[in-house]
Amino acid sequence: MNRREFITRFGLSALTLSSTSSFAASSGLILPKEEHRTLKIKNLHTGDSVNATYWEHGEYLIDGLAELYFAMRDHRANLVTAMDIDLLDTLHGIQSQFDNHQEIYLLSGYRSPKTNESLRKQQEGVAKHSLHMQGRALDFRMPGISNRYLSQASLSISNGGVGYYRNSGFIHLDTGRKRHWVR
């Protein structure tokens, strides 16, 4: 499914998304005053690179969100879902904290239930009710920034879960309850 098919299929062109003030009030996240939010992401499994502005002048932009959702798709099943906007804003906050304009390396975004179950059978530590299946979690790293430091920064910004996977070399970020772990 390409980006245009995704927008058409899910009717995103008709969506009205919340403004930054309602987001900030609901999440408690304090974001610096800014004119736009852009994420540069490279999906390490598909090779997809996206540089998408998804928020501008107080409004979320459908085209930018669709590009990000497509890049964060379940590459095994080639399925796309809308990712949690709080998750994208948290990731943007982390990226902004480092003033890093390099791509964020995405290891996992959305996972279909079938993909998640398959991964559970292959690997230890994959949650049965993973927030990846709801578009509320992602696994990432940032080139040039140690994962230990990235984990600490993520903990300071996130209102959800942060996992530091030392041996696997990535950070898990989600919009579930506030918690953290190291594996």
C-alpha positions in Angstrom: 0.0 0.0 0.0 1.5 3.4 -1.0 1.0 6.7 0.9 -1.9 7.8 -1.4 -3.7 4.5 -1.0 -3.3 4.8 2.7 -4.7 8.3 2.9 -7.7 7.3 0.7 -8.3 4.0 2.5 -8.3 5.5 6.0 -10.0 8.7 5.0 -7.3 10.8 6.5 -8.0 13.8 4.3 -11.2 14.3 6.3 -9.6 14.0 9.8 -9.4 16.9 12.1 -6.5 16.5 14.5 -6.0 18.2 17.8 -4.0 21.4 18.1 -0.8 21.6 20.1 -2.5 23.2 23.1 -5.0 20.4 23.6 -2.2 17.9 23.2 0.0 19.6 25.7 -2.9 19.8 28.2 -3.8 16.2 27.8 -0.2 14.8 27.9 1.5 17.2 30.3 4.4 17.4 27.8 5.9 20.9 27.6 7.1 21.5 24.1 9.1 24.6 23.1 7.3 27.2 21.1 7.9 26.2 17.5 6.4 26.8 14.1 6.7 23.2 12.8 7.7 19.7 13.8 9.6 17.5 11.4 10.8 14.0 11.9 13.6 12.4 9.8 13.2 8.6 10.0 15.0 5.8 8.2 13.3 2.4 8.5 16.3 0.0 8.8 14.2 -3.0 7.5 12.7 -1.4 4.4 15.3 1.3 3.6 12.5 3.9 3.5 13.7 7.3 4.4 11.2 10.1 5.2 11.7 13.7 6.1 8.2 14.8 7.0 6.8 17.9 8.6 3.7 16.6 10.5 2.8 19.7 12.5 2.8 23.3 11.4 1.4 26.5 13.0 -0.7 24.7 15.5 -2.1 22.0 13.3 -1.2 18.4 12.4 -0.7 17.8 8.7 -2.3 14.8 7.1 0.3 14.3 4.4 3.2 14.4 6.8 1.5 12.0 9.2 0.7 9.6 6.4 4.4 9.6 5.3 5.4 8.8 8.8 2.8 6.1 9.3 3.8 4.5 6.0 7.5 4.5 7.1 6.5 2.9 10.5 4.4 0.2 8.9 4.6 -3.5 9.7 7.1 -4.4 7.0 6.6 -8.1 7.4 2.9 -7.9 6.6 3.1 -4.6 4.7 0.3 -3.2 6.9 0.0 0.5 7.9 -1.8 2.0 10.9 -2.1 5.5 12.4 0.6 5.9 15.0 -0.2 7.6 18.3 0.4 11.3 17.8 1.7 11.6 21.4 4.4 9.0 20.4 5.4 11.1 17.4 5.5 14.3 19.5 7.6 12.6 22.2 10.0 11.3 19.6 10.3 14.8 18.2 11.0 16.2 21.7 13.8 13.7 22.1 15.2 14.5 18.7 15.0 18.3 19.5 16.7 17.8 22.8 19.8 16.7 20.9 19.4 19.3 18.2 20.1 16.3 16.0 19.1 16.7 12.3 20.3 13.2 11.4 17.8 10.5 10.6 16.3 8.5 13.5 16.9 4.8 12.8 13.6 2.9 13.2 13.8 -0.8 14.0 10.1 -1.4 14.7 7.0 0.7 14.6 3.6 -0.8 14.1 3.3 -4.6 14.3 0.2 -6.6 13.3 -1.0 -9.2 15.9 0.2 -11.9 13.5 3.7 -10.4 13.3 3.8 -9.8 17.0 2.9 -13.5 17.7 5.5 -14.7 15.3 8.2 -12.5 17.0 7.1 -13.8 20.4 7.7 -17.4 19.2 11.2 -16.4 17.9 12.5 -14.1 20.6 12.3 -13.6 24.3 10.9 -10.4 25.7 8.2 -9.7 23.1 5.0 -8.8 25.0 1.9 -10.7 24.2 -0.2 -7.5 24.3 2.5 -5.2 22.9 1.7 -1.5 22.3 3.3 -1.9 18.9 0.0 -3.6 17.8 -1.9 -0.4 18.7 0.5 2.0 17.0 1.6 3.2 20.5 5.2 2.0 20.5 8.4 2.1 18.5 12.0 0.9 18.8 14.7 3.3 17.6 18.3 4.6 17.9 20.0 7.8 16.8 23.4 7.7 15.0 26.1 9.5 16.9 24.3 9.3 20.3 25.0 6.6 22.8 22.0 4.5 23.6 22.6 5.0 27.3 22.4 8.8 26.9 19.4 8.4 24.6 17.7 6.3 27.2 18.2 8.9 29.9 16.9 11.7 27.6 13.9 9.6 26.6 13.1 9.0 30.3 13.2 12.7 31.0 10.8 13.5 28.2 8.4 10.5 28.0 5.2 10.1 29.9 5.1 6.5 28.9 7.4 3.5 28.8 11.1 3.6 28.0 13.1 0.4 27.6 16.9 0.4 27.1 18.0 -2.7 25.2 21.8 -2.6 25.8 22.7 -5.8 24.0 20.4 -5.2 21.0 21.3 -1.6 20.7 18.0 0.3 20.7 15.5 2.2 22.8 11.9 1.2 23.1 9.4 4.1 23.5 5.7 3.8 24.1 2.7 5.8 25.3 1.6 3.3 27.9 1.9 3.8 31.6 5.1 5.5 32.9 7.8 2.9 33.5 11.3 1.9 32.4 13.5 -1.1 32.2 16.9 -2.2 31.0 17.6 -5.5 29.2 
